Structures are given as C-alpha cells and as structure tokens.
C-alpha cells in the first residue's frame, strides 16, 4: 500500500469532508454521501443529480456548480451509492421543475438509482434518467445500451447543466442531454494498474512495457493487450476506433478531450493531444475546443482516454456557456 | 427457524463474512474490481447492527431489518441484490411466528425471485444464482423425499458449495466480471461464494443448533 488513508471504512466520507471544507463557499453537505451547490434547489430550474462510486475524483463529486449539476451523491470506493442517499440527493435538487438523474451505465448504479427514482416518484417528484454510455470497446454499436460511461461525463453534465441554467423545460433538458450523450465516444488505454485503497489489492495485472486498450475504470478487462506504443501511435489507434464508431466524418466539429487516469503525466497527455490535432485535421474535422487533464480517474491507474463529442449549433451554445464547479471550470 | 434463530444466523453470517473478507476480495479481483469482500462485510455488519438495535420482533420484521441494513450501507450492485434476497425471505415469512421446513423453502424461493426481478441473471451466468439455485433445488428435493428440516438444510448447504465449484467452469455474463470473459475461467465467482457462506450459516442456525462451523 502506498496511500495516505485513515480507516478504510471511512475513506469515502472523509474525502467528502475534505472536499466540502476546501470548497465551503460554493458547496454544502446535505448528508454523509450527498453534496450540493450552495444555492440548490434553485427555483424555476430543472434539478440535476449526478453520482456514482468514489475513487474517480473529480468525477462525480466535484462537478456541482453553475452550469453543472446541483447535487452529487458519492458512494463508497468504486461502488454505487445507496438508494436512501440517492433519494436524499433527489430531494435536495428538486425545485418542482423535474429532476434529471445523470450517471454512468453500470449495473450497480442502475439498480440503486432506479430504486431511488421509484421512491422519489412515490413522493410526487418528477424524475427521469439519462445514462451515459460513451465507452466503445466493451460492446458493438448495436448493443450501445450495454456500454458503460467514462470520460465524456463532465462534458455531458456541463451541457445538461447549461441547458437547465438557461431555463429550458424538463423535456428540453432531457432531449439536449440525450443528444450530448449520443454524440460522445471514448476509448482509453491503460499502462499501469491501480490498487484498491481498502485492500491494497491490484485491480488487474499489467506487466511493465505492456498496454491494454479498453481497460475499464475499475479494472474491467479490456479488448486488446500489446507492447507499449508511442504516444503518436496510441493516439492514432484510439482515434481510428472512436471515429469509426459514431461515425465522425470530414466536416464535423468536435470537442477533443484527453483524460489522464491518475498516474499519467501532463507531458504524456500533451503528446497525445498534439497527435489528435494533426490526425483530426488530416481527416477534415475541426476542433471547436480541446480539453486536457484529469476529469475521470481510476486511482493511480496509468494511461489516457480520448473522448470526442460531435457538436451542432445547440450543443455548441450550451458547451460555450459558463461552467463553474470545483472540478471543472470553463468561462466564456 | 424462530426470530432468535435468525438473529443467531445473522451474527454467524457477519462473523463468517468478516473472516472470509480478503478471500472474497481476491476472488473478485481476478475478474472485477476486488471489492466484493469489503462491500459485503460492510453490509452484513450494518445489517446485524440494525437487527440488534431493533426491539424483539417477528421473523419477517427481523429479516427486513437485516435487509434494510444491507441495502442502506453497501451500494454497488451487491446492495440491492443481497438486500432483495433477505427482503424476499421476509415477504414469504410474513404472518408466521417461525419457519418450518416447507415455509423455509417458500422463503428461499421468494428470496431468489426478488433477486431475479432486479438482477435478471440466469443460471450459468456465473453469479450468486449459481450457488443459490442448486441449493434451493437440493432443499426442495430433500423435502419431497420426506427428509427432516435438518437434513434439508444440510443438503442445501452442500449443494451451494457444489454450485460454487461449478462456477469455476463458467464464463461470466453479468456484472463487471463479464468483461473478463474467458479470463475468469478457473476462478470461483465471488458472489456465489458469499451466498454459499450465508446459506451455510442459515443452515447451521435455522434449527437452533450450533453456530456456524468454520
């Protein structure tokens, strides 16, 4: 074990404590596993609840704020939050305009969020769910509903949040959010495993000098292992698969995102980004915005993921609006 | 099985899971994220605390307390799944002071039905169903042969462990481990294993006998 922790049982709650203390002017603690932006619930605005397992910070915990989500519910390390915590989150986001549950498509999350959604509806709160499923490797396009959510998260949350902030109706926010999800595709490559802080066990084996495409955020097996490639070749292989999947075409305008998984240097991310720009330009696509950093981590996993989101005028308008959360900030 | 028997079984389950925690994590780590042991440890501990904090109650209420304790503490996929198992048992036990052999079968079946309602796993998918279903079938067969409660429970427990062995030959089709595909061959399923541990503790305590043997 090489991590600074206290008692393993208290990890999630203590990291949330630290997050709230760090950002006390902007966020408030609603319950042990639930945080909200200070103003929530906001009159006249559709509420947005995000959440999932802990250990992927800044995801989801830190993406609450203007033009982002209202409430985040943060589970135990790599484990979905519980139905009672999610219900508390829904209540904290509800201003009578409907509440959107926006989270990653994993079995555990769906089970717990669905239970909470039922409970909230029984209390008369209007609740709908949009699942994020941008990761392309685990299932072919015709089984997209089984795909898991990964590093498109903060982009989708921002577009949903900006739409809600603009005063859009519940139906409109749902439609725009679904469109953002539909136009997002991600694929990653891992260069080193991570360990679970509770046990010190590695989530998978990956010898030095090897890399694995499609490795999940919790050590889910990927699709292909090979000898470590150059930054350029890695970018090319990730892009080729991503572009073929939607498919993205010449003339498309995109957001290009390089995400570090936790142990990746910015040096590596910049090298990958460099090749993304030249590759997409060669393909005749234009890059509306580039994002680089740690948005969705898997503890100290090594490697990067690449996300592309195809924009139309509507998505571009909301993407360009203000996002101001502890974990993601973008000012027009 | 009286309410007191179930409370003793719940304590035995909690102790057993606590002892096997790291082993369950290692099984999960082979194909998943390696947190099954700690998740189920947290759940059984919370379930037992909730149960012990509650005043003496009916068998159904006690099962429900244990279920709610697990559900509100575990998260992940396991929380709703294991919570549903005990919830189903509670539903079938409603209105009965204690469970005899036929009622215990009805409780097991309702527990399985609740899991399948939310989890949608089929036999052979390499999940806890692969120890729970053969265990219930063995119990039912023993009951049909006219065996007494103790024998039915014993057969149930043995069949659960055979089910665990069988999961080593299966390729996962559910949960995170399904991404591992054939890499999971040779490893017992963590969920099937924890379910067998629970069934074993239920079996050893349902008739007011000795606590869970280790």
Interface residues (C-beta under 8 A of the other chain):
Chain A: X8 X9 X53 X75 X76 X77 X78 X79 X80 X81 X82 X83 X84 X106 X107 X108 X111 X112 X115 X138 X196 X198 X199 X201 X202 X203 X216 X218 X219 X220 X221 X222
Chain B: X22 X25 X26 X29 X31 X32 X33 X34 X35 X37 X38 X39 X42 X71 X72 X73 X74 X75 X76 X77 X78 X79 X80 X81 X118 X119 X174 X175 X176 X179 X180 X181 X183
